[in-house]
Amino acid sequence: MVSDAGSSTLPRHDATVVVADVSGFTALAETLDPEPVTELINRCLAALEDVVMAYGGTVEQYVGDSVLAVFGLGETGTGGAHRAVTTALAMCTAVRELADAQGRPTALDLHVGIATGPVITGSIGDASGRSTGVMGETVRMAERLEAACEAGGILVCPNTAAATGPSPPERSMAGPGPPAPSSARASAARRRCCSPTSAVSLRSTTPCRPSV
Protein backbone atom coordinates (compact mmCIF):
# COMPACT_ATOMS: atom_id res chain seq x y z
CA MET A 1 0.00 0.00 0.00
CA VAL A 2 1.06 3.62 -0.51
CA SER A 3 1.86 5.32 2.77
CA ASP A 4 0.58 8.78 3.66
CA ALA A 5 4.11 10.09 3.53
CA GLY A 6 4.73 8.63 0.09
CA SER A 7 1.38 9.72 -1.29
CA SER A 8 2.33 13.41 -0.84
CA THR A 9 4.64 13.09 -3.85
CA LEU A 10 2.04 11.53 -6.13
CA PRO A 11 0.07 13.61 -8.67
CA ARG A 12 -3.14 15.26 -7.47
CA HIS A 13 -6.00 16.13 -9.79
CA ASP A 14 -9.60 17.25 -9.39
CA ALA A 15 -12.11 14.60 -10.41
CA THR A 16 -15.57 13.27 -9.68
CA VAL A 17 -15.77 9.77 -8.23
CA VAL A 18 -18.82 7.52 -8.57
CA VAL A 19 -19.29 4.45 -6.40
CA ALA A 20 -22.25 2.27 -7.39
CA ASP A 21 -23.23 -0.88 -5.54
CA VAL A 22 -25.82 -3.34 -6.79
CA SER A 23 -28.03 -4.81 -4.07
CA GLY A 24 -30.22 -7.88 -4.23
CA PHE A 25 -27.76 -10.58 -5.21
CA THR A 26 -27.65 -12.07 -1.70
CA ALA A 27 -31.42 -12.63 -1.72
CA LEU A 28 -31.26 -14.11 -5.22
CA ALA A 29 -28.49 -16.48 -4.13
CA GLU A 30 -30.90 -17.98 -1.61
CA THR A 31 -33.33 -19.01 -4.35
CA LEU A 32 -31.07 -19.61 -7.39
CA ASP A 33 -28.04 -21.74 -8.14
CA PRO A 34 -24.66 -19.98 -8.00
CA GLU A 35 -24.16 -20.12 -11.78
CA PRO A 36 -27.15 -17.98 -12.82
CA VAL A 37 -26.46 -15.53 -9.99
CA THR A 38 -22.84 -15.15 -11.10
CA GLU A 39 -23.95 -14.70 -14.70
CA LEU A 40 -26.41 -12.00 -13.66
CA ILE A 41 -23.74 -10.20 -11.61
CA ASN A 42 -21.39 -10.21 -14.60
CA ARG A 43 -24.10 -8.93 -16.94
CA CYS A 44 -25.02 -6.19 -14.48
CA LEU A 45 -21.43 -5.02 -14.01
CA ALA A 46 -20.90 -5.08 -17.80
CA ALA A 47 -24.00 -2.92 -18.26
CA LEU A 48 -22.73 -0.41 -15.68
CA GLU A 49 -19.33 -0.27 -17.38
CA ASP A 50 -21.01 0.39 -20.74
CA VAL A 51 -22.83 3.38 -19.22
CA VAL A 52 -19.63 4.75 -17.67
CA MET A 53 -17.77 4.50 -20.96
CA ALA A 54 -20.67 6.05 -22.88
CA TYR A 55 -20.26 9.21 -20.81
CA GLY A 56 -16.48 9.36 -20.99
CA GLY A 57 -15.70 7.94 -17.57
CA THR A 58 -13.19 5.30 -16.52
CA VAL A 59 -13.92 2.25 -14.38
CA GLU A 60 -11.09 2.16 -11.87
CA GLN A 61 -12.03 -1.02 -10.04
CA TYR A 62 -14.64 -3.61 -9.21
CA VAL A 63 -15.12 -4.66 -5.60
CA GLY A 64 -17.59 -7.50 -5.25
CA ASP A 65 -20.79 -6.22 -6.87
CA SER A 66 -19.79 -2.55 -6.81
CA VAL A 67 -18.11 -0.29 -9.37
CA LEU A 68 -15.80 2.67 -8.78
CA ALA A 69 -15.61 5.08 -11.72
CA VAL A 70 -13.86 8.41 -12.25
CA PHE A 71 -14.89 11.38 -14.39
CA GLY A 72 -13.10 14.59 -15.35
CA LEU A 73 -9.63 13.45 -14.33
CA GLY A 74 -7.17 15.92 -15.80
CA GLU A 75 -9.98 18.12 -17.16
CA THR A 76 -10.89 21.69 -16.31
CA GLY A 77 -14.41 22.90 -15.67
CA THR A 78 -17.44 21.03 -14.36
CA GLY A 79 -18.10 18.69 -17.28
CA GLY A 80 -16.88 15.66 -15.36
CA ALA A 81 -19.31 16.27 -12.50
CA HIS A 82 -22.21 16.71 -14.93
CA ARG A 83 -21.36 13.46 -16.71
CA ALA A 84 -20.98 11.62 -13.42
CA VAL A 85 -24.47 12.60 -12.28
CA THR A 86 -25.97 11.70 -15.65
CA THR A 87 -24.13 8.38 -15.52
CA ALA A 88 -25.55 7.59 -12.09
CA LEU A 89 -29.09 8.18 -13.34
CA ALA A 90 -28.45 6.03 -16.40
CA MET A 91 -26.95 3.30 -14.22
CA CYS A 92 -30.13 3.09 -12.16
CA THR A 93 -32.17 2.76 -15.34
CA ALA A 94 -29.84 0.06 -16.70
CA VAL A 95 -30.13 -2.03 -13.53
CA ARG A 96 -33.92 -1.78 -13.53
CA GLU A 97 -34.12 -2.75 -17.19
CA LEU A 98 -31.86 -5.74 -16.58
CA ALA A 99 -33.98 -6.85 -13.64
CA ASP A 100 -37.14 -6.46 -15.74
CA ALA A 101 -35.58 -8.53 -18.53
CA GLN A 102 -34.90 -11.29 -16.00
CA GLY A 103 -38.52 -11.25 -14.89
CA ARG A 104 -37.47 -9.99 -11.46
CA PRO A 105 -38.34 -6.27 -11.50
CA THR A 106 -37.87 -5.81 -7.75
CA ALA A 107 -34.88 -8.12 -7.32
CA LEU A 108 -32.06 -5.67 -8.05
CA ASP A 109 -31.42 -2.05 -7.16
CA LEU A 110 -28.56 0.40 -7.01
CA HIS A 111 -26.96 2.58 -4.34
CA VAL A 112 -24.80 5.41 -5.71
CA GLY A 113 -22.47 7.88 -4.01
CA ILE A 114 -20.80 10.73 -5.90
CA ALA A 115 -18.04 13.04 -4.66
CA THR A 116 -16.05 15.79 -6.38
CA GLY A 117 -12.63 16.96 -5.24
CA PRO A 118 -8.91 16.23 -5.38
CA VAL A 119 -7.73 12.66 -5.89
CA ILE A 120 -4.26 11.18 -5.81
CA THR A 121 -3.26 9.07 -8.79
CA GLY A 122 -0.47 6.55 -8.71
CA SER A 123 0.59 2.98 -8.01
CA ILE A 124 -1.07 1.01 -5.23
CA GLY A 125 0.45 -2.06 -3.61
CA ASP A 126 3.92 -3.57 -3.45
CA ALA A 127 6.18 -4.90 -6.19
CA SER A 128 4.42 -8.28 -6.20
CA GLY A 129 1.00 -6.85 -6.88
CA ARG A 130 1.13 -3.23 -7.97
CA SER A 131 -1.69 -1.49 -9.83
CA THR A 132 -2.54 2.06 -10.83
CA GLY A 133 -5.54 3.75 -9.30
CA VAL A 134 -7.02 6.76 -7.54
CA MET A 135 -7.17 7.33 -3.82
CA GLY A 136 -7.78 10.04 -1.27
CA GLU A 137 -10.58 11.64 0.73
CA THR A 138 -12.78 12.18 -2.34
CA VAL A 139 -12.79 8.43 -3.01
CA ARG A 140 -13.55 7.67 0.63
CA MET A 141 -16.37 10.23 0.63
CA ALA A 142 -18.00 8.62 -2.42
CA GLU A 143 -17.78 5.27 -0.65
CA ARG A 144 -19.36 6.68 2.52
CA LEU A 145 -22.17 8.29 0.54
CA GLU A 146 -22.88 5.02 -1.26
CA ALA A 147 -22.98 3.17 2.07
CA ALA A 148 -25.42 5.74 3.49
CA CYS A 149 -27.66 5.72 0.41
CA GLU A 150 -30.99 3.90 0.33
CA ALA A 151 -31.76 1.40 -2.41
CA GLY A 152 -32.50 3.13 -5.70
CA GLY A 153 -31.05 6.42 -4.50
CA ILE A 154 -28.15 8.69 -5.38
CA LEU A 155 -26.27 10.85 -2.87
CA VAL A 156 -23.89 13.58 -4.04
CA CYS A 157 -21.55 15.64 -1.88
CA PRO A 158 -21.92 19.45 -1.72
CA ASN A 159 -18.95 19.91 -4.07
CA THR A 160 -20.73 17.90 -6.77
CA ALA A 161 -23.99 19.75 -6.15
CA ALA A 162 -22.19 23.09 -6.47
CA ALA A 163 -20.47 22.00 -9.68
CA THR A 164 -23.69 20.86 -11.34
CA GLY A 165 -26.03 23.56 -10.06
CA PRO A 166 -29.18 23.43 -7.94
CA SER A 167 -30.88 20.67 -9.96
CA PRO A 168 -28.26 18.19 -11.21
CA PRO A 169 -30.67 15.51 -12.54
CA GLU A 170 -32.73 17.84 -14.72
CA ARG A 171 -29.70 19.82 -15.88
CA SER A 172 -27.67 16.72 -16.68
CA MET A 173 -30.40 15.33 -18.91
CA ALA A 174 -31.25 18.60 -20.61
CA GLY A 175 -27.69 19.64 -21.44
CA PRO A 176 -24.92 21.74 -19.95
CA GLY A 177 -27.35 24.23 -18.44
CA PRO A 178 -26.56 27.70 -17.06
CA PRO A 179 -22.98 28.89 -16.48
CA ALA A 180 -20.88 27.19 -13.83
CA PRO A 181 -20.91 28.61 -10.27
CA SER A 182 -18.73 31.63 -9.59
CA SER A 183 -15.20 31.03 -8.31
CA ALA A 184 -16.24 32.37 -4.90
CA ARG A 185 -19.16 29.97 -4.69
CA ALA A 186 -16.99 27.06 -5.88
CA SER A 187 -14.31 27.89 -3.31
CA ALA A 188 -16.90 28.03 -0.55
CA ALA A 189 -18.27 24.68 -1.64
CA ARG A 190 -14.81 23.12 -1.51
CA ARG A 191 -14.37 24.32 2.07
CA ARG A 192 -17.64 22.74 3.18
CA CYS A 193 -17.47 19.47 5.06
CA CYS A 194 -18.55 16.69 2.71
CA SER A 195 -20.34 14.19 4.94
CA PRO A 196 -23.41 11.98 4.42
CA THR A 197 -25.43 14.38 6.56
CA SER A 198 -24.65 17.30 4.21
CA ALA A 199 -25.13 15.29 1.02
CA VAL A 200 -27.75 16.08 -1.61
CA SER A 201 -30.16 13.30 -2.57
CA LEU A 202 -31.12 12.97 -6.22
CA ARG A 203 -34.13 11.23 -7.68
CA SER A 204 -33.20 8.12 -9.63
CA THR A 205 -36.68 7.29 -10.95
CA THR A 206 -36.53 9.39 -14.13
CA PRO A 207 -35.34 7.29 -17.09
CA CYS A 208 -32.08 8.51 -18.54
CA ARG A 209 -30.29 6.74 -21.35
CA PRO A 210 -26.79 7.43 -22.71
CA SER A 211 -26.33 8.63 -26.25
CA VAL A 212 -24.21 6.04 -28.01
N, C-alpha and C positions, 0 to 999 in steps of 0.2 A: 504494500500500500504506500501511497505518497504521504509523507509526513507533513504536518502543518508548516514546519520550517522550510521543507523543500518546495512546497506548493507556492511559496511567495515568489519564486523565480519563474513560475510557469505563466504562459500568456493568459491574460484576462480579457474577456469580451462581453459585451451586453448581448443577451439573447432571451428568448422566451422558451420556457421548458414546459412540456405537457406530459403529465403522468396519467395514463388511463388504465384502469383495472377492470377486467370483466368479471362479474359475479354471477353465480348460478351453477358453475361447473361441479361444485361439491355436491349439491342436491341432485344433479343429473347422474353423478357417479354412483349414487345410491340406488338408482333404478335402471341404469344401463351398464353394459359391459365396458371395460376400460378402452377397447379399441374404438368404438364410435365416439366416446367422450374425447379421446385424444385427437381423433380426426376433426371433431367440431372445434376443439381448441385451436388446432393448427389453421383451420379455415377462418376462424374469427381473427386470429392474429394477422393472417395474411391480408384480410379485408382492411384491418386497421392500418397496416403498413401501406396499402394501396392509397388510402385516403391521405396519409401523411405525405407521401411522395407526390400526390396530385397537387398539393398546395405548397410544394417546395420545401418541405421539412426533411429532417434526417432522423431515422430511428437509431438511437444510440445503443439501446439494449432492451432485451426481453428478460423479465424476472417472473418466472412462473406464468401466470396468465395476465401479466401487465406489460405495458409498453411505455418506454420513456423516449420522447421525441424532442428535438430542438429546432427552433425556428429563428431566423434572423441573425444567426451567428456570423459575425464579420460584416453585417450590414449596418447602414445608418438609417435613422427614421423609425417609424412605428409599423412598417409593413409586416415584420415578423410577428408582432403581437396580434395584428388583425388576422393573419393567416392561421395562427395558432387557435384563436377562438373559433374561427370558421371550421377548422379541422375538428375541433372537439364536438361541435354540433353535428358535423357530418359523420363522425365516428359513432355517435349515439344512434343516428339513423341507420348506419350500416349494421350495427349489432342487432337492432330491432328487426331489420329486414332479413337478416340471417336466421334469427330465431323464428320468424314467421315462416320462412322457407322450410324449416325443419318441423313445422307443425307444433312448435312450442313457443307461442308468442310471449309468454310470461316467464320463460325459463331463464333467459339471459338479460343482463342489464349492465350498464357502464357507470363507473365512478371516475370523474375527471378532475384533476387539479392542475391549475396553470399559474405559473409565476414568471415575472419578468425582472431581470436584473443582471448583475455581473456573474459570469461563470468562469471557472478555470478550466482550460483545456490542456491535456497532456497525457502522459502514459500512467497507467494505473497497474499496480502489481509489481512483482519482482521479476528477475530475469527469466525464471522458469514459466511464467504465465503473465506476460505483460500485454496490455491492450490500451488503446487510445480511447479516451472518453471525456465527459464533462463532469465537473464536480463543483461543490461550493454551496453556499447558503441558499441560492436560488433553486438549486436542484432539491435540496432538503425541504424547502418551503412547498414546492409543487407536490412532493411526496406527502407532506403533512396535510395539505389541502385535499388531496385525493383520499387519504385515510379518514378525513372528517366529513367527506361528502356522502350524501345519501344516494341510494341506487337511482340511476337515471339523471343525476344532477351534475352540474359543473360549478366548481368554485374557482374564482380567479382572485389573485392578490391585488391590493390597491394599485400597485405599479402597472399591472396589466390593464386594470380598469381605466387608469389615467391615460394610458397609451392609446386605448381604443375608443375613449369617449364615454359618455354617460350611458349609452345603450349598445354595448358590443355586439349582441346577437343580431339586432336589426341592421346595424351599420355594416357588419361583416358580410351579410348576405346581399345587401343592396349595393355595396361598392365601397370605395375608400372613405366616403363621407366627408364631413367638414374638416377644416385644417386641424393639424395635430395640436395638442395643448401647448400653451406658452412655455418657454423655458423655465419661468418661475414656478408655474404649476407643476411641471415635470420634476423639478428639483424638490419641491415640497413632497411630491408623491414618493420620491425615492427615499426621503428621510422618514417616511411613515413606517411604523412597525408592521411588517407583513405577517400576520398570524391568522389562524382559522377564524378567530372571532372578528377580525376586521375584513374578512374576505367578502367578495361580491358573488352572489349566487345568480347564475344564468339559467334561463329556461332551456331545456333540451328537448322539448316536445315538438318544436317546429321543424319540419323536414328541411334538410339542407344537403344538397348533393354537389360534389366537386365537378368542376368543368374539366373534362378530359378529352 
